[in-house]
């Protein structure tokens, strides 16, 4: 009897490598300089990058790959994930409020600089239907460009501050917009953990969902607990930035985070095993 053989392309190969033979993945974001400038933990970018060799993936601006030293040069190096678009929503220090989104680089340029996976933000309910439509148009264009080159693309689902203020409205927005991003071709999702109803977000899309870490938490155990709750709710991993790079010992915290996300170790046990301190 002939066995049917599935067709595997570059997109599937590159996305599977992010998980490194595991069910879940840990990605560290160090792209904050695009909108925050030289923030704590990333003032010395090269030094920060050197602590992340045990991550499954690292999210960064494509033009900053040149400052990562030997981070991506080993057989076991993290996957290179490049951000493609730029939105005023992320530019918190300057208080922008319209969530305008523009292309920052092309997929082709990102690939030439070393990208293996790309990421694009999608923000809706900005207060302008025309702006929402423009944000969708850009997102879809980047998805098609990535797929044409065989690269998986992660859809980053963010919300405006007005939507975030109401917990139920925020959850509804995240659930709907994650599905919208999937319908437009995203291969994975990066978004907020919305609490007890987060399984609804995961069930709403047939692609991996990564929970983001957002602001630096007062205690490192709190960040581990967030990761554990997200994984228990069905997330396939996390994308943490400040909670890793601003930790007392980023490399040590990253090991504890991997134990929670990839091995199912309880947060308090992981913290104890890896010698994490109390409030940072």
N, C-alpha and C positions, 0 to 999 in steps of 0.2 A: 504493500500500500504506500502510495506517495504521501509524504508529509508536506503540509503547506509550510512555506518558509516566509517569515515576516520580512519586510523590507526595512532595513535600518539605514538612515541617512546621517549626514553630518550633524543635523540638529539634534537627533536622538542621542548620538554618541557624545556630543559635547555636554548636553544636559545631564546624562547619566554619570559622567565623570565628576560632576559637582558633588554627587552623593558618595563618591569614593567607596562603593561597595556596601554602603549602609542605607538604612531606611530614611534617615534624616541627615540634614546638613547644617553646618554652622558657617555663616558668612559674616565677615567683619566689614563694616562700612568706614571708609576713611576719605569720603568725598566731601566732607563738610566745608572745606576751604572755598568751594564754589560760591557759597552764600554766607559763610560766617567769617571768612578770612582765617588768619592763623590762631585758631582757638586752642585752649588748653588741651594737651595730649597730642596735638598735631603741629605745634610750632616748629619742632624739628621733625619734618615729615619722614625723612630717611630713617631716623632712629625709631620712629613709631612703626614704620613698615617692617623693620627687622624683627619685631616682636611677634609677628603674625604668621610665621611659617607653618604653624599647626592648624590654621584655619582651612576649611574646605574651599572657601572662596573669599576673595577680597573685592569689595566694591569701591571703585575710585574713578576720578576723572581721567580719561584716556591720556591726556598730556602729562599726567603725574606718574605714569608707569616708568618714565625715565629716571625717576628719583627713588626707586624702590630697591636699589642695590641688587642683591642676589635673591630677593624674595621669590621671584617667579622662575628662577633658572634651574631648579632641581627637579628630578623625576617626580618627587612627592609634593611639589609646590602647590599652593592654592590655585584654584581657577581664577583667571583674570576676568572680572566683571566690570564693564565700562558703562558709565552713565552717558546718555545721549542728549537729553534735553535739559533745559534750565527753566525754572519757574520762580516767579517772585514770591510764591507761597512759602518757599523754603528760606527766603531772605529775612528771617525773623529780626535780626538786629536793627533793620531799617523800617520795620513796621509796614511793609507793603501789604495791601489788602485785596488786590484784584485777581491774583492768581493767574496772571498772564504767563503763557508758556511758549518758549521759542526753541528751535533746534540749536544745540551747542556744538555738535559734530555729526558727521555722517557715519553710518555703520562701516563703510569702506575705510574711512580714516581710522576709526577705532580698531578695526582688524589690523591695519598696517602698523598700529602702535602696540599690538599684542593681545587685543581683546579676544576672549573665547566665548563669552556670553555678554549680552548687552541688556541695559535696563532703561526704561522710559517711564516717566511719571504721567499719570492721567488724573486730572482734577476736574470735577463737574460741580454743578450747582454753585457757580461762582457769582451769581447775581446777574449774569448776562448770557442769554441764550446764544448770542453770536460768539461770545468768548468760549462757551462750552463747545460749540460746534467746531471752532478753530482748534481747540485742544484735542478733540476727537480726530480731526483731520490730520493733525501732526502725528498723533499716536499711531494711527493706521498706516500712515506713510512710513514711519520707522519700523513697524512690524513687517510690512511687505519688503522693505529693504533688507532687514535682518534675515528673513526667511529666504530671500533670493540668494543670499550668500551662505545659507546653511547654518546660521547662528540662532540659538534660542534667545528669546527676549522675555525678560521679567517685567511685568506691568506693576508699577508702584502706584498704589491707590491711596491718595491723600484726600483730606477734606479741608474745607475752609474753616476758619475759627468759628464762624456763626453756626455751622453744622455741628462742630465738636462740642458745643456748649450743652446740648441736650443729649443725654446718654442713649435714649431709645432712638432718636432721630439719627444720631451718629451711627449706631449699629445698623439701622435700616439703610443708610447711605453706603456704608462699607459693603454690606451684603449685595446691594444692587450694583454698585460700581465695579466690584470684583467680577461679577458675572458679565457686565458690559465689556470689561477689559478682555475677558476670556473670549467672548463672542467676536471681538475684533482681532483675535489671533495670539494673545499672550500665551506663553508656554508655562509660566509660573506667575505667582502673585506675591508681592511684598506689601503688607498692610498692617494696620493696628490690630492688636488683640482687643476684642470688644467686651470681654468678660464672659459670664456664664452662657451667653447665647452664641459664642464664637463658633460652635459646631455648625450653626446655620450658615455661616460664611463659608466654611470648608465644604459642606454638602452642596452648596450652590455652584461650585465649579469643579470640573473633572480634571484639574491640574493642581500641582503642588502649591500650597500656600505657606509663605514664610511670615512669621510675626516679627515686627520691628520693635526695637527697644526704646526708641524715642529718647526723652531726656535722661540725664544721669540720675540714678536713684541714690538716695542717701546711704543705703547699705548694700553691699554687693550681694548679700543673700537675697535681697528683694528682687534683683535682676535675675538671679537663678530661679527664684520662685515664679516669676513671670514666664520664663522660658518653659518651666515644667508644666505650668497650667496651659500654655499654648499647645505644647506637644500632646498633653492629655486630651485636649479638645480636637485634635486631628491635624494640627500644623505639621508640615514636613521639615520644619527647621526654623531658624531664626536669622534675622539680619540685625546684629547689634553693632552700634558705633561707639557712642560716648561711654556706655557701660563697660566697654572693653578698653578703649584707648585711654580713658581717664581713671581706670582702676589703679589701686596701689601698685600692683604688679600685673600689667596686662597679660603677659605670657601665662602666668599662673592662673589668672582668672579665666583665660581662654580654655585652659585644660579642664577646669571645673565646669565651665559651660558645656564643653563637649561631652563630659561625663553625663550631665543632665539630659542633653538633647539626643545624643547618639546611643547612650547605654542605659538610659532610664534611671540613673542614680538619683536618689532623693536630694533636693537642694542642700539641706543641712549636712548630709553625709558628704556630698561633693565638696562643700565648703571646708569641712574638717579635713578631708583627705588631701586637699590641695593647699591647706594652710592659709585660707583667706582670713583677713582681719575683720574687725568690726567696722563701724562707720568710716567711710573715706572722706 
